[in-house]
Amino acid sequence: MFHIVLLEPEIPSNTGNIGRTCVATGTKLHLIEPLGFRLNEKNLKRAGMDYWDDLDVETYIDYQDFLEKNPGAKIYMATTKAAKVYTEVRYEPDCYIMFGKESAGIPEEILVQHKEDCIRIPMIGDIRSLNLGNSAAIILYEALRQNQFAGLNLEGHLHRLKW
């Protein structure tokens, strides 16, 4: 099982979207407070659609609480400041992929302690960042691809018509 970690997320619809992606992939979601919303907020549930009740989610009072409750976790930190591109690492099946809050990302004080585990998504020009939900999906699906999409349904089908 993969793990997505959101450090102090601010926008409920982003977290709801990521929660839906986690349900669809069997990924656990970790939310590190403070959150910019309440977990029972309508926008959070709307973005997660009716999948939110099926989500494996855990909350933490702060970053230190997360580290204490997940000792020895292999954490990749997504940041625009990284030297490594997200496709250059090998994602272990039980690794954690962390994303920072929408307005500021993961604090540099944390990043410098994990320089070798920082990853980025390439972009052109002066684009500051991608949407948090998009970033989480891009990196999570690369991790899933590297692990042959273990546990996921690889067969598609039409609902009414046949190929």
Secondary structure, 3 states (H helix, E strand, C coil): CCEEEEECCCCHHHHHHHHHHHHHHCCEEEEECCCCCCCCCHHHHHHHHHHHHHCCEEEECCHHHHHHHCCCCCEEEECCCCCEEHHHCCCCCCCEEEECECCCECCHHHHHHHHHHEEECCCCCCCCCCCHHHHHHHHHHHHHHHCCCCCCCCCCCCCCCCC
